[in-house]
Amino acid sequence: MKKLSFPHPLIIMLSFVFIASALTYLVPAGTFERVLDESTGRELVVPGSYTAQGSQPVSIGKTFLSIPEGIIEGAEVVVLILIIGGAFYVVDQTGAFQSGLEVLVHRFKNAKSSLLIIVGMLFATAGALNGLQEEIIAMVPVLMILVGKIGYTRIAGVAISLGCALIGGSFGPTNPFSVIIAQKVANVDVFSDGLYRMVFFIIALTIWIAYVINYGKDKQAIETTQSGNKQELSWNHSLILVLVALTFTVMIYGLTNWDWDYNEMSAIFFVLGMSAGIIGKLGVNGTAKAYSAGFAELVFAGVIVGLARSIYLVLQEGQIIDTLILGLFNPLENLPTALSAFGMLIAQAILHIPVPSTSGQAVLTVPLLSPLADLIGMSRQVVVLAYQYGAGMMDLITPSNGGLMAILTAAGISYKDWIKFAWRPFLIIFGIASISVVLAVFLL
């Protein structure tokens, strides 16, 4: 009898789409009223305005229609993935990444774990500054080469990049797409209690990186991995790598100061790719060919990200998202304050499975939980903490996160193998988040 294999990422995402459709037949429909918030430019739910609606199950035909609609809905993200993928493929074809990695590995030949720490800290910083996630998809080939050269597994490569970026985004005090939006919606000072967040950010990141260093080693490669030959960077390779670093710097600054979105990021990476090809002596046609090859490499990853939107579209069509929110948060009102705070964290984590957008989850839930916090004598800052930890950390494990699934696909890692590696450190860090939320009830 043939052994059953673990489902392909496409099957996993489609399964979630049809589970969402089935829920529209089982969960009563209902909606909250919404008002436009001038400070965030987003529609916020109005507490106490929930109204039951007539059942609106999503038909099988509409469910299938949601698949292309979800990809279209996420077009800006899909385009960003393709353009960044093309740009990185061009840079790779110039040999700049290979030369840079050789020099880097040689310099850290006696301190490979230190190199991994530095990489983890860089990704955590980027996560804290701009919620880095989908952008990592295009970096996967380079990351896989790097971890292979220093004797670590592909899973370790994903963990040290995506894992650290998500910890930075969910624990850090500056992510504009989660904590900043949530603080604005909750009417608390932006960047307030940043020191408190930084303490737990450092604790969580330290534990995660230590776990990756200790359990991410490729035992088969340890004996054969070379330390890397000493190599000097040519002027054009150096210039290309400087352009890559400059592009990321401009991207982060644009996101935090110029209200940039996906299209602006796509534009600067397109410029990077074309410039790198010319500087790297690929020629105009060679650069174009390399760019198109890079597109091809990441088409499926883009589709996976789009399918994550399809899940939300089905739930939205069936008008059951607000019902799910009501069911998760209403029981918290009658609990002791500390237990209520912990319940918010758990509810936010569960809700992030059907609502994969962290910023969307903020405007859905924080307006409802803020008055509840006032009612039970809890700081609104606790509401923000519960939201950012719950939503942010679930991105590490939920298969409805298109970014995670796309990165695993690009790295050639099954979701099953990822969970086998990640569940222990995830539980430890979720426990740290729980301690932070409960302590905040008494300290903030």
N, C-alpha and C positions, 0 to 999 in steps of 0.2 A: 504494500500500500504506500502510495506516494505521500511523503511528509509535506504538510501544509507549510507554505512559506509566509513570512510576515508581509502584510499588504504593502504594495507600492505606494509612494506618497500621493499619487493621483487618486488612488482608490481610497486612501484615508480621507483626503479632502472632500471627495465626492460623497463619502459615507456621512460626513458631518453635514453636508448640504441636505441630504435626504432625512437625516435625523431631525434637523431643524424643521423640515417640512412636516414630519410626523408630529412634532410638538405643537404645530399650529392646529392640529385636530384635537389635541388633548388639553392644552392650556387655554383658559378663557381669554378672549381678546379684551383689551382696555387701553386707555391712553391718559396721560397727563397733559394738561395745558402747557404751552410753552411761550416764553417771552424772549425778545431779543435783548441780550446783555451788551451794553455799549462798550464796556471795558475789554471784553474778550471778542466781541463780534460774533458770538455764538448764541444759539437758542438754548435757554435754560428751562428745565422743568419747574412748574409751579407747585410747591408743596400743598398737599391736601386737595389737589384738583383731579385726582384719578376718577375716571368715569368708565364703567364697564361698557363694552361694545358688543354688537352682535358677532357671533362666531364668524371668522374669516379664514377658514383653512386654505392653505395654498395647494392648488391642484398639481398633479404630476406634470402637466404641460408647463405651468408657470414655474415649477421647480427647475425643469430643464432650461427654461428661458433665463432663469437667474444666473446660469453658469456663464454664458457670454456677457450678460449684463454686469456681473461682478467684475469680470476682466476689464470691461469698458469703464466701469466705475473707478477701478484702480489704475486707470490708464497712465496717470502721471507717475505713479510709483513704478509701473511696468517699464515705461520709457526710461526712467532714471536708471533702473537696473540694467537695461540693454545698453544705454549710452556709457554708463560707468564700466560695464563689462567690456564694451568695445575699447574704451580708453585704456583699461588695464591690460587687455590683450595686446594692444599696440605697444605699450611700454614693455611688456614681457618679450615681444618679438624683437625689440631693439637690443635685448640682452642686458638692459640696465638693472632689472630686478635680480637677475642671476648674479651679475657682478657685485651688486650691493650686498646680496645675501652672503656671498663668499667672503667679502671683507668683514661683514658683521660677525659671521660665525668664527672666522679666524681670530678676531679680537676677543671673542668670548669663549675661546676654545677650552679654557680652564674654568669657566664659570657659566656653563650653559643654563643653569637654573636662574642665574641673575638676568640673562637675556630674556628668559620667559617672564620674569617679574616685570622687567621694563616694558615688554610688549603688553602685558596685562594692565599695567598702570596707564599706558597710553590709551588703550581701548576704554578703560573705565573712565578716564578723563573725558574722552570724546562722548561717551554715553551720558555722563553727567552734564555736559555742555549742550548737547543737541540731540540726545536720544538716539544715537547711532544704532542702526539695526540692519535695515535693508541694504544700506551701502556696503556692508561687509560681504555681501554675496559675491561681488566682483573681486574681492581680495582673496577669496578662498584658495585659488590655485597657488598664489604666492605664499600664503600661510601654510599650506600643505608641504610646500618645498622646505620652508623654514623649519617646521617641526620635525620633518624627516631628517634634515641635516644634523639636528642636535639630539636625535634619538628619542623623539616623542611620537605618539600616535596621532592619526588624523583627528580623532575625538578630542585629544588634548588641544589641537589647533583650533577647533571650534570653541572649546571651553575657554581658552585663554583670550579669545577675541569676542565672540558673541556673549559668552558668560560674563566676562568682565564688563562689557559695554552695558548689559542689562542690569547688572548690579549698580553700575554708575548711574544709570537712568532712574532706577527705582529707589536707591538710597541717597543719592546726591541731592544737594539743595538748589540746583540751578537748571534742571531740565525744563526748557520752555514748553515742552509738549505734555508734561505731566504735572509736576509740583507747582510750577509757576501758574499754569491755568487753574489748577485746583485752589491755590491760595487766592487768586483773584475772584474766583466764583464764591469762595467761602468768606470773602471780605476780611481776610487777614493780610497783614503787611507782606509784600513780596520779599522773598529771601529771609523772612523772619525765622528765628530758631534754627538758623543755618549751622551753628556750632553743634547743636544737639544731633542734627542729621549727620554731620561730618564724623562724629564719634562712631556712630553705628555703621556708617559707610566704610570707614577704615577697618572696623572689626570684620564686617562681612566680606570685604574684598580680600583681606589677609587670609581668612579661612579658605575662601574659594581658590585663590592662587596656590596656597600651600597644598590643597587637595590635588589640584591639577599637577603640580610638580611631583608629588609623591605617588600618585596613582595613574598618571598619564604617560609613563615611560613605555616605550616600545621595547620589550624585553628581547625580541629577536634582533633588533637593530643596534642594541648597545655595543655588541662586540665588533660590528662591522662598520658602524658609522664613522666617517672620517671627520677630522677636526676642521677640514677646509684648508685649501692652499692659500698662501698669502698672495694677494692680488691687489694691484693698484687700480683705482677707478679712472677710466679715461675721462677727458673733459666733457664729452657729450653725454656719457652715462651719468656723470656727476650733475650736469645741468638738468637732465631729465628727472633725476631723483629730487633735486631742489624744486623743480616745477610741481612734482607730485605733492611734496610737503606744503608748498605754497598754496596749491589748490585746496587742500584740506583746511588750511588756516583761513583762507578767504571764505570757504564754505561755512565754517563754524562762526566766523564773524558775521557773515551775511544772515545766518539763521537767527543769531542772538541780537543783532543790532539793526538790520535792514529789512526785517520781516520777509526774508526769502522763503520760498516754497520749493517744491520738487522741480519745477521748470527752470528756475535759476540755477539750481544745482546741476541739472542736466546740461545746461548751457556751458558752465565753466569746465565740466569734465569733458565735454565735446572738444572744447578748445585745447584742453590738456592732451587729449588723444591725438589730435591732428598735429599739434606742435611737437609732441614727442616723436611722432613718426618722421617728421622732417628732420628734426635734430638728430635722430637716431639713424639717419641715412637710409630709410626705407624707400624714400621717394614718394611722390604724390600717389601713384597707382598702388605701390606697395602698402602705403598707409591705409588707403581705401580698402584694399583686400584684407588686411589685418583687422581693420575695424569691423568689416562684415562678418569675418570669422568669429570675432568676439561676440557679436550679436547672436550668432547661431549657438554659441556655447551656453547662453543664459536665457534663451527663449522659454524653456520649460520652467526655469526658476521664476520667471515673470508670470507665467500662467498660474503657478502654485500660489503666488501672492494674490493674484486676482481672484482665485477661488475662495480665499479667505473672506473677501468682500461678499461673495455669493451667499455665504452662511448668514451674514448679517442682513442681507437684502431679503432673504426668505422670512426671517423672524420679523423684520420690519413690515413686510407685506401682510403677514398674518396678525400684526399688531399685538404681539405677545411680549415684546421686550419690557414694556412698562409694567405688565403684570408680573413678570419674573422679578423685576426690581422691587415691586411692592411686597411680594411674597418673601423675598430675602431680608428686607430691612424692617418691615413692620414689627416683627416679634422682638426686635432689639430694645424697643421703648421700655419694656417692663423688666429688663434685666438690671442687676447691679452695674454701676458705671464701668468698672474695669472689665467685667464680663461682656458688657455691651460693646466696648472698644474692641475686644478680641473678636466678638461676633462680626463687627464691621469688617475687620481684616479678612475673616473667612468668607464672608458674603461677597466682598469685592473680588477675592480670588476666584470664587465660583462663577461670578458674573462675567469675568474676563474670558471665559471659554466661549460663550455666544457673542460677546462684544469685544472683538479683537483690537479695537482702536482705544489706546490709552487716553487720548485727549477726548474722544467721544464719551468714554466712560466717566470722565471727570464731570462733564456738563450734564450727564444723565443722573449721577448719584449724589454729588456733593451738595447741590441745592436742596435735596431731600434730607440729607443727613445733618446739615448745618443747624436747622431749627430743632431737630431732635437732640443734638448736642446741647443747645441752649436750654432745652426743656429739662434735661437730666443733669445739668451742671457740669458738662464736659467742655473742655476747650475745643474750639473749631480746628485748632492745629492738629488735634488727635484724629479728626475726620480726614484731614489731608494726608496724614501719615498712613492711616489704614488704607486709604485709596492707593497712594503711590506704591506702598509695599505689595499690597494684594494684587493690583493690576500688573505692576512691573515684574514681579517675580514669576507670575504664571506664564509670562512669555518664554520662560526657560523650558517649560515642559508641555504646554498645551499644543496639540497638533492643529488646532484652529488658528495658530499663529503662522501666517504664510511666510513671514521672514525666517522663522526657525526652520520650517520644512524646506524652504528654498535653499538655505545655507547647507543643511544636511544633504540635500540632493546634489548640490554643487561639489560637496566634499566626498561624495560616494559613501555616506554613512547612513545606515538604516535608523529609523526612529526607535526601533527596539533596542539597538546597541547604544544609542544616545541615552535613553531612559535608564538602561542598565548602569551606565556610568554616572549619570547626573542626579539620580534620585536621593542618594545619601547627602551630598553637599547641599542639595536643594532643601531638604528637610532641616538640616542644621541651620541654614541661613534663614529659612522661614521661621524657625524658632527664635532666632535673634530679632527678626522683625516683630514677632509677637511680644518679646520682652520690651522692645522699644515702645510699642504702642501702649502696653499696659503701664510702663513707667511714666509715659507722657501724661497719663491721666492724673498722676500725682505731682508731676514736676512742671508741666507747661500750663 
